[in-house]
Every structure is written in structure tokens, then in C-alpha cells.
């Protein structure tokens, strides 16, 4: 496992870690703010997880301790092979959330309870465990430090009486260090010295240096790509709640790093403002990324809805074509057939007005079916040119259909916007026209036009068959009537002509 000796830290930290390793009750929190996915900005990872694992390894060096780990994933918190027999892991997923798994872990009465993160699900149960005498080590994703962490915990649902179980807070962050290749001494200004004096005056066990203050800056070079920064260093703030005291304040840690030439004096003096800016920048980028993701989601939803509408239209087209196909074999009623065609054509194009003309005499047509128009138009004969459009495809149509008097939109109550004129042609013979119109949309989509064209071919074949059947029935009725007349005539004639 990781050890604190594996990375650079100030010697003052060793005593604090040794004292933490001896703690056997209360809550120990490792706090730090990590960048959000797609957050952007220059906020470095805090190193909170690394410090968490290092402190866990230090604590488990005591061979007598047993521990229970509750984590969102099994590999989130790893322990050494020699320690695995004393550590039991519980995965908080699905119905077995953090609260439930913490309760299961406490049944085995471990000395330490390890939780990979504190949130609204895990924090109340973790502090309740600490109140019952179990020492709890947990991570908290937060920019807060020291006693400020208590305010953050209340946002996660921890009751005030449970917050009193907070024992230690180890806040950690990482800052970019001065480039060692172009680092050079820099004399602080009078204003900086005054700020430094005020800051050190409020720190325990520190005093303003009597002699010359050694500070550094880095103008930039090719090694750091002229940024003046190369690498990073961890900065700690260690707080003990009882008695309330900053054991190792962050300002003191920063001051030690400044004197070692790892940070500039301004990194210490304006640290809070810079951290606030970096955090705001991070959250701002996260908000932009979230807004972009939401916009992308809305676009995808719109595309899916559009694709679904197309799929529904194609399904409706298949149903319509199937309906016409069945009508070819079943229906002998021309009036019922053309009425069904108008209804289906309206559904295919999401149109609200359809009228079907059937050729009668030369240059004349009869209104045989309507949808969305007055039924008084049925049977009306109007002059109509039956020449199909070039290529036989549906053509755009504007204005009012033949045989219907044009009206102003205010008087009619609607405006005819999109229109299609579809020729009904079978075996090269023009049987009629169907005019499809919408008062809602400005034009019909190409897919709708194609569907109507395919529908019209089947419709024309169905009309021709029905018309032929109707003509055949009329012929049969005429022949039957002639036969009846012949029989009546023969019945009144004498069987034998007189001599």
C-alpha cells in the first residue's frame, strides 16, 4: 500500500500522521476537491484518495485492528495482502446502499469503519456508527477545511448532535510548483510584507522572521514552456476538533513551502482568492458542459421523435397499402372504397383535407369522396384536366380544389397551406385525381410524398377493379332485366299462331 514516505511532504506532517494513527474513536475525514468530468480550468486533483489510502495503510499497520470497508466499487479501496484477513469489504450498489451496508458491517463489530465517500446516503449512518464507539475514516469531496467541514456535513443530512463526533479533518490540495530551472530569488514588496506579517501573527507557533525573507519567482523557460510552473506539491491543513485547534494550519504549511522555494509568496498570500477562482472556473465549465450535454440530449430526443414519427408514418403506410390490398379482393362497393382511400391518405400525410375526383365524361369528373370537406360536394360534377404530372409523381398544388368556391381565410376559418395533386392512373389510363391539403404545415415531407405516390398506385388499381366490378354488376342487372322482359313478353304471346 501507499505510504506517506512515497511522496514529498514537510517533516511537520509526520507527527500529525503518527497521532492520527493512534486514534481509536470518532470521525476522521480526508477532505479535498477534485475536478469534475469535463470541468476544464486549471484545478489540479487534490490527491485526497492518495492520502486516504496512505493513512489507511498507516492505521492498519497495527496487527490487532480489524476493519470493514464500505465502497461503491470493490476495487475503490485496496489493502495489502498481509492485511486482507483483517479487513472485510462491502459493496454499496443497487438496493444495498451505503446505509444498509454500513449496518451490515457494524454487525461484525470492527475496530475501524472505512467509507470511500461521504454523501447524503452514507454520512448520517457513518456518524451514527462513530457515536456508537466505532472509529470511522472517510473521504469528503469538499473545498472546506477545519471546522468549516461541519457546515458541509449538515448539507448531507448529518444531525447537529452527530456532528459532535467529528474528531479530525485532514484537508489536502495540490498546487503547481515553481520551475526549478528558472527559479530565482525575488524581493517581496512592502505590501506583501505587511500581509505576511498579519497572516503570521494569527498562526500558532509562528513569528515574523527577523532577518531577510527568502522568496522566489519563476519567469519561465523552455523546460516549463515559459509558464514558470513545473510539477506540483501537496498542501495540508490538519484540524483536531477536541480540543478545537488547527494542529497544522494550511497557512503555516504554505509558508514553509514558500521558504523552500517551491511556491511564490503570492501563492500563499492570495491562496484563498486563487482557490475560489479555480473552483468557480471549474464549476462554470461543469455547468457549461452540463448545458451542452443537455442540449445534445434534447437534440437526440428530437431526432428520435422525428425518426419515430417517420416510423409511425411508414407503419401507417403499410397498413394503408395492406388495407387497399384487402379491398382489391373483398370490396365491390366503389363508394366505400374511395371513402376509405381519402381517410388513409389523410393519415399518411397528416393532412386534414382530401378530395377525390373520378373521371366520368371527357374533361369532366365527379366528386366521389371527401375528408375534411362538406359532404354536400359528393356527386358534384366539375370540369377537370386529367393529364398526370411529369413522371406520374405527386405534384404540388395550391389554391382551392375544383368545384369548391374560394373563400377568404377569415370567412373560411382556415388557410390552405401545403397541397399535393395525385393522379390515379392504372394501365396508362387516368381514372381520376386526389387532392391532399393541410392547413397546419407549410409543405409535405419527401417521405410523405413518396408514400402517397405508392399509395396512389394501389388505390388506382383498386378503383379500376371496383369500377369494373360495378360495370359488370350493372351489365348483369341489365341482362337480367332484359331476360325478365323477354319472359313477360313471351308469356302474353299465343303459343300457337292462328291459321
Helices and strands as residue ranges (DSSP letters): G 4-6, H 12-21, E 27-32, H 48-59, E 67-71, G 81-86, E 87-91, H 98-106, E 112-115, H 123-131, E 135-141, H 148-155, H 160-163, E 166-178, E 183-185, H 190-201, E 216-218, E 229-241, E 244-248, H 250-259, H 265-269, H 271-330, H 334-349, E 353-359, E 364-371, G 375-377, E 381-383, G 390-392, E 395-396, H 409-412, E 418-426, E 429-438, H 446-492
